[in-house]
Amino acid sequence: MLGLTEVNGASAVLQHYPWDDISSVVDIRCGVGSFSTPLAKMFPHLRITDQDLPEVIMLAKTAWEENAPEVLLDGRVEFMPIKSLQDVPAVGKDVYYMRSIIHNSLDAEATTILRNIRQAMGPNSRVLIHDCVISQTLQEPGVATNGLSIAPEPMLPNFGAGSHRTYQMDLTMWFTLNSKERTLDEIKIIGPAAGLVLTQVYDLVETMVMEFKIAQS
């Protein structure tokens, strides 16, 4: 997974999201901190909360000791065990970040995860879903592109073979977990079911970061 993150350019989120405007980040199902460790190094004002299963958190602590001991010494990262289908994450943080998490789950499970996060959010919190997103092979006349990258003619709108890794990942999710990569429209459906609304999309070419905030009644 560490290698795949670099291959598909997922670390671009470090440069293309306005981290300077927030103060706290929860990395849900953080693994060993492959996202939150470089984030903490690049933005020393951030307070990081790493959350994952207890046995994974033990590995994460060791990885932080090896890769970013100065962050531990500064007390800028905390570790909290969580079962995302059952537990509410750390309460009242600015950003709740999930990379390659929602694509592991069917819609019902994905909605449960987001509802748990919704319970923890403050009025100005936001959720970042960072995943591969399936693009349309054909662009229908009059259908908006939502500001996403569209290949110039005569290429297919989804860049054809240039987006093959996203479709390979879709098949991998299907065969191994009975889940899938989603289109942007499918992800939009999951958000409202959890009381969230899509507010911004950051197109990072092979992956996208989708920002959700609390839906106003």
N, C-alpha and C positions, 0 to 999 in steps of 0.2 A: 504493500500500500504506500509505503514511503516513496518507492521508485515511481509508482503510477502518479502520485501527486505532482512530481516534477515533470513527468512525460506529458500529462494533459494540461500543464500550466496552472494548476489550481492555486499555487502560491501567489498568483497575480492579484488575488483579493487583498493582499497586504499593501499593494500600491494603489488599488482602485476603489477602495472604500474609505469614507472620511473618518478614520479612526481618531483623528485629532479632536473631533467634536464630541467624543464620549469618554467616560472615565472607568467603566467596568464592563467586563466581558465574561460570560459563562460559556465554556467550551463543553457542550453536551456530547457524551460518548467520546471523550477526548483522546482515547488511546494513550499513547506515550507522550502526547503533547506536540505532535508534528506541526500543528497549526499554532497553538498558543505559545510555544517556546519562541519561535521567530517573531511572533507578534509582540511579545513582552520585550524582546531585545530592541525591536524597531521603535516601539512607543513606550518609553519608560514611565509615562504618566499613568498607564493603564493598570488597573487591579484585575487580576485574572483568577477565575474559579474554574478548576478542572473537575469534571464530574464524569464518572464511569462506574462500572462494577467494582466492588472492593478489590478483587484480585488484579484488575487492570490498574487501579489507582496505585497499588504497590509498585507496579512496573513503571508507572508514570513518575513517581517520586524519584526512583533510581535514575531515570532518564534526565530529569531536571537537575539532579545532583551532578551528573556528568556533563550536561550541555549548557546549563545556565545557572551555576551555583550562586552567582551574584544576585539573581532575581529572588532566590530562596532567602539569601541573607538579608535582602531588603524587605522581606515579608510581603512581596507584591503578588504572590500566588498562594492560593489555598486549595486543598484537595478535599472533595466531598464525595462519598460513594452514593450511587443512585441507580435505580432500576427505572428506566425512562417510561416504561409502560405502566408503572405503578406509582412512582414518586413524583412529587412536585420539586423542581430544581430550586437552587438558591434564589431567594426572594428579592425583588426590587432592583435588579441589575439593569444596566443600560441595554446590553445586547446579549441575546441568547443565540449562539452560533452552532449550526449542525452541518457538518460536511460529510457527504456520502452516508447519510443516515436514513432519510425519508425513503430513498430508493430501495432500502432493504425491506420495506413494509408494504402490505396491502393498505387500501384506503382507510379501513376501519382502525388499524393499528396506528397508522400515520396520524389520523385525527386524534386518537387518544394521546399520543405524544405531544401534539400541539396544544391540546386542551390542558394538559398538565403544566405546560409552559405558560399558557395564558393565565393560569391561577397565580403564577409567581410574578407576573409582569406588573410594573408600575405604569402610570398613565403615559409616560414618554418612552417606555421600553420598546424595543423592536426585536423581531425574530429574523435571523438570516438563515435561509435554506440554501446550501451550496451543493449543487448536484449537476450531473449531466441533464440536459433537456433535449427531448426529441423535437427536431424541427420538421416542418412540412416539406415534403418532397416537391410538391407543386404549389405555387402561389395563386390563390383564387383571386380573380378580379374584384376589386372593391373591399378586400379583406385587409384590415390593418396588420402591420408587422410588429407593432408594439415597440418600435425603435430598435429591434434586434438586427443583427448582421444578416444581410441578404446578399447572396452572390450575384454578381453582374451577369447578364445574359451573354452568351447562350448557356452558361452553367445552370445546373439545378439550383433553386433557391437555398437549399440546405448544404450547398457546396459539394454534393455528390459524394465521391469516394473520400473527399477531404474530411468528412464527418464520420468515417467508418467506425472509429473507436467508440463513439456514443452508441451506435447500434450494436456493436459487439458487447458493450456493457449491458445493454438492454437484454440481450439474449442470456448473458451470464446471470443476471438477476432472476430471469425467468426460470432457467434450468436449476439453479442452486437454491433459490429462496421462494420460488413461485411469486415473485414480485416483478417490478419493472422500472425502467426509466419513464418519465412522464413528459407529456407536452406541457407547455406553459398553461394552456387552458385547463388541463387536468389538475395542475398544481393550484390554480386559482380556485378550483372547487373545494379542495381540502381546507384551505384557509378559512373561509366563512363558516364551515362546519365546526370549527374550533373557536369562533368568535374573533377571527383575524381578517384583515383586508390587505391585499397586495398593494404596496405603495411605490416600489421602485424595483427595477431589474437592472443588474449589472452584467452585461454580456462579456464573458471572458473567453470567448471563442469555443473552447471545448467544454467548458462548464459555465454555469450561470449562478449568480448570487441573487436570490429573490428576497426582498425585504418586506416583512409584514409588520403591521402595527395593530393595536386593538381597534376593532370595528366600533364605530360610534353608532349608538342606537338612535 
